[in-house]
Amino acid sequence: MSFLLAVRNERAHIEDCVRSMAAVDYPDLQIVVVDDASDDGTPEVLERLAGELPFTLVRLTENLGKKGALVRACALADGDVLLFTDSDCVVAPDAVRTCVDALVRHPELGAVSGHCRALNTDAGLLARVQDIWYEGQFRISKAAEASFGSVSCVSGPLAAFRREAIYNYLPAWAEDRFLGAPFRFATDRQLTGYVLGQAWRGRALKERHADSPFVRDHDYPELRWRVGYTRSARVWTRVPSRPAAFLRQQIRWKKSFIRNLFFTGAFMWRRGPAAAALYYGHALWVIAAPVLVVRHLVWAPLHLAGLLTLLYLGGVVLKGCVWGMAYRFDHPGDRAWRCRPLMSLLSCCVLAWLLPYALLTLRRNVWSRSAA
C-alpha cells in the first residue's frame, strides 16, 4: 500500500501531518511526500523529518500544482492501493487499515472516502461551525451516496483508490483542461469522476494520453466501479478560522463543482435513478441557491414583501435545526449541534453568492491550503 502527500508552503502544520502518516499501523506501508516547490521553510522541515521517519521525500524545483505533484508521487508508488491525504490533516492510526479492509471486503469498490472532522475547533466559532457541517456532510450526505455506490467526491483529507481504478487516468487528471485552459482545481471531484465514469469515458481519456507511461505500461480494463465511504476511517483537517480564508476555500470548491458538473454530470444518469437523483438534485440546489437568495433577500424587501423574507430565513433555520438534531442523535450530550443552524444561515446569506463569482473568476488559479 502507498500513502501519498503533496505539500506546498505548509511549514506550520506539515510536521503533524507527516508524523501522523508515519504512525499509521498498517504494515509495510510506503509513504511518499512531494514538496511542490515550497518557499516558506517547508523543505527544511521535511528534510529533518526524512532523517527521522520512514518516508520518501521528493523535492520539486518547479511548482506543478497539487495534481501534478501527486502524480509525481504516484509514479514512485508500488502499492495496489493508493491513498492520499492533505498537508493540513492528521490521520488516525487505524485509518489506512480501515480503508484497505473496506476495499478488500468489497472488490466492486474502486475507491473509498474516509470521515473528516475539523482539527482546530478551538480556533473560534467559524471553525466549530465547519466541524459540525463536516460531520453532516460525511455522515449523512456521503453515506447516502455510498448506499448506491456513487459517492461523487472522495475527499482529499483521506482518499483511498485501487491502483487499477485510477492509474491510467492520472495523466488526464494532471493535465485537465476546461474552457480551453489548464484547470488546477477539481482535484478530488475529478479523480473520483474518473472512477465513476470510466466505463463510458475511460477509453477516450486513455487514448488522449496514450504516450504516457501511466497508460502505455499497463492498460487496465474500464470497469463500472462503485465508490464508497467508511465512517470509521477517521481524519482531521485544519479548517479556515478566518472569514477571508474560508471564502477563498469556498470559491475554490465552487469552481471545482462547476468544472466537475460538466464531466461527471455527463454520465451520472447512467449509474441508476437513485444515484442520479442525489447527484442532479444536489447540483440543481447549488445552482438555484443564488436565484433563491436574490428573490427572498433582495427582491422581496424591495417590493415590501418582508414576510416572504422572514419565511425564507425561518425555513433555512429549520433545515439547520433538522441537521443539528441528526448530529445530536449521533452524539448524545454534545451541545455543539447548536452551531449547525448558523451554517445554514451562512450558506444562504453568504456562500450562495459565491457561485456566480466563481464562474466569473474561473481562470484564476490558487494552490493554497492555509487555514489562517
N, C-alpha and C positions, 0 to 999 in steps of 0.2 A: 504494500500500500504506500502511496505517496501523498504527503501533506505539503501543499504549496502556498506560498505567500508572496505577494508583490507589495513593495512599500516605497513611498516617496515622501520625504520630509515629515517624518513621524517620530522625531527624536524623543519627545516627551513620553511616549507610550509604547514604543516598539519593544522595549525590553520585557514588559509584562506579557505582551503577545507572544514573543518568541519563547519565553520561558514556559508559558502555558502549553505551547506546541510540544516542547521537549518533554514536558511532564505527562503527556498522554500515555496511557497504559497499554497501548497496542504494541505487540512485539514486532521487531524488525521494521519499524516504520521509517521510511525515507522522508526526510524533511529538506525542502529546497526553499531558500529565501532569496528573492531577487530584489536588489536595491535599484530602483528606476531613476538613477542619476540624481539622488538626493544631494542637496547643497546646504543642509541645516545642521550637520553633525550626526545625522543618522548613520552614515557609513562607519564612523568611528565606533559607535555603539555596537553595530553589527560585527565589526572586526573583533571587538573584545569578546562578545558572546560566542563567536565562532571558535575562539580558542578554548572555550569552556564547555560548550554544549554540542551535541552530535547533530549538526546540520550542515548542508552545503550552501555556501554563500556565493551568489553571482552578483557582481557589480557592473552595472551598465554605465557607459560613459555618455550615452545619448538617451534622452527621455523618450521612451516608446509609448507611454500611457499604460494604464492598468492592464488592458487586454494584451498588448504586445509583451509586457513584462511577464505575465502569467504564461503566455505561450512559450517564452524562453524557458521558463521553469518546466513546462510540460515536455519540452524536448529532452530534458535530462531525466524525467520521471520514468521509472520502470515498473510501477505498480499497476495491478489490474483495476484498482480504484484510485481515482484522482480526487483528492479533497482540497478545497480551497477555504481560506478564511481571510478576513480583512485585518489590516495592520493596526486597527484600534480596538481589536477584540481580545477576549480571554476565553479559551475553550475549557470545558470541564474535562477532567482526566479520562472519563469513560466515553466522551463524545464520539471519537473516531470509531471505537469498538461498536457503539450503538448503531451508527450509520452503516458500518460494514455488515453487521448482523442483519440489518433490515434488507440489504441488497442480497445477502446470501439466502435468507429465508424466502425472498420474493424475486425469483430470477426474471420476472417480467418487468421489474423496475430498472429503468436506465439511470435514474438519479433520485436523490432524496435530500430534502431540506431539513436542517436542524431547527431548534426552537430558540429564539433570541429574546433576551430582555436587556434593559439598559444597565450598564455597569456603574454609571456615575449619577445615581439617583440623589446623591447628597449635593449635587451641583445647583439645585434650585427647583422651582415649581415647573418650569418648562421641561426639565429632564424627567421629573416624576410623571408628568402628563404623557410624555412619549413612552415611558416604561409601560404604563397601563395600556396604552394604544398598541404597542408591540405585542403584548400578551394576547389581546383580542385578535389582532391580525394573523398571528400564527395559530393560536389555539382554536380559533373558530373559522376564519377565512381560509387559511391553508388546509386545515383539517377537512373542510367541506370539499375543496378541490381535490384533495387526496382520496376522498371516498370514491371518486370517479377516475382516479389515476391520472389527473391532468392538472397538477399544481403548475400554475403559469409562470412562477418565478421562484427558482431555487435560490434563496437569498445568500448574498456574499458572506455574511458572518460565519456560516457553516454550510458548505455545499459539497455533496459527495456525488460523483459521476462514475459510472462504469467507463472504463477506457474505450471500449468499442462503441459506446453511445455518443462520444463527442470527439474522439481523436481526429477523425477525418475532416471535421468541421472547424478545427482550430484556426486554420489559415483564413477561412471566411469570417470568423469571429474577429480576429486581429485586424483584418483589412476591411471591416464592414464599412459600407458607404450608404449614404442616404441623401436624396435630393442632389445627387451629383458630387458629393463631397465626403471625405472621411468622417466617420461618426464615432466619437470616442466614448459616448455614453452607452446606455443599454447593455451593460456588461452582464448582469445576472439574468435579466429577462431574455436577452438574445441567445445566450448559451442554452438556457432552458428551452427556448423555441426550437433550437436545432435537435434537441432530444425528442420533443413532442411532434415535430413535423417532418422528420427525415424520411418517413415513408412516402411523403409526397414531394418534398423539396430537396431531399438529400442528394440524389444523383446529380441534379443540376449544379448544386453547390460544389460537389467534388470535381465535376468536370471543369468548373471555372478555375479551380486551383490544382489541376492535375499534375503540375510540375513540382508541387510542394512535397517534401519528404513525408509530411503527415498524411498525404493521400497516396503517393507513389509507392511507399514502402509496405503498406498494408491496407488493403481495401476491405473495410468491414461492411457487412451487409446492412442495408437500410431496413430497420425493424420498427414496428409500431410499439415503441416503448411506453410504459406507464411511468409517471413521475409522482413520487410520494413525499411524505412528511413524517417525521418522528418527533414527538414532543419530548421524549426522554434524552435526546441528544442536545445538551444544553450549551449555550454560548452567550456571552455578554458583550455588548458593544458600547463604546462611549458615544452617546448621542449629543447633538449640539445643545449647549446650555445657554447660548445667547441668541437672540432673535435673528440677527443678521446671518449667522452661520446656519441656523435652522432653515431660513428662507432659501439660502443658496442650495442646501441639500434638497429641499423640496422641488426647486426648479430643475435640478439635475434629474430627479425622479420623474417629473412631468415630461421632460424631454425623452427619457427612456420609454415612458408609456407611449408617447406619440410614435416614436420610431418602431417600437415593437408591435403596435397595433397594425401597422402596415405589413408586418411579417407574420406573426402568429395569428393575427386576425384573418389572414387569407385562407387558413386551413382549419382553424379550431372547430368549425362547424362539422368537420369530418370525424371528430372524436366522440360523437354521440350527443344527443339532445341535452342531457343534464350538464355535461362539461361545457357545451356551447352556451347554455343559458347562463351559467355562472360567469363565464368569460365576457360574453357580449353584454350581459346585464350590468356588470361592473363597468365596462367601457362606456356604455350609454350613460350611466350615472355620473361618471367623471366628466364626460363631455357636456352633459346637461347642467352640471353644477353652476358654471358661470352664468348661464342663462337664468337659472332659478334665483341666483343671488341678485342679479340686476333687477329682475322682476319684483322681488319681495323687499329688497333693501334699498333700492334706488327708485324704481318706477312707482311703487306703492306709496311711499311717503310723499313724493312729488305730486301725486294725484289724491292726496288726503285720504288714502286707504290704509291708515295706520293699523287697523285691526288685522288686515292681511299680513302685515309685517310681524305683529305680535303672534299670530297663529303660526307663522312660519318658524319663528325663533322658538316658540313653545314646542313645536314638533321636533326641532333639532335637539333641544334639551331632552325631550322624552326619549328620543333614539339613543342619546348618550347614556341616559339612565338605564335603559334596557341592556346596553353593552356593559355598563357598570355592574348591574345585577348578575350578569353572567360571570363577571370576574369575581364577585363576592361569593357566588355559589362554588366556584373552584377554590377560593381562598377564604374560608370562613374566618372571621375575626380581623381580616386585613381591611383597614379603613381607607386604603388608597383608592378604592373603587370610585370615590367621590371625584377623582381627577378626570374620570372618563367623560362626563358631560362637558367639561372645559375643552377637551379635544374636539368634540363635535362642534362646539361654537367656533373654535379656532379654524376648523376645516371649512365651515360655511362662510365665515366672515372674512377670512384672510386667504387660506390656501386655494379656495376655488378661483380666486382672481389670477393665480399663477399660471394656469393652463394657457390662456391667451399670450401672456408674456413669454412663456417657454416656447410657444410656437413662433413668436416673432424673433426670438434670440436663439433659434435652434442651432445656428452655425457656431456659436461661441463655445469653446472647449475649455473645461477646467478639470485638472487632476488634483483633487484636494479631498482629504478625509478629516480635516480638522474639526474637532467638536467644540472648539472655543466659542 
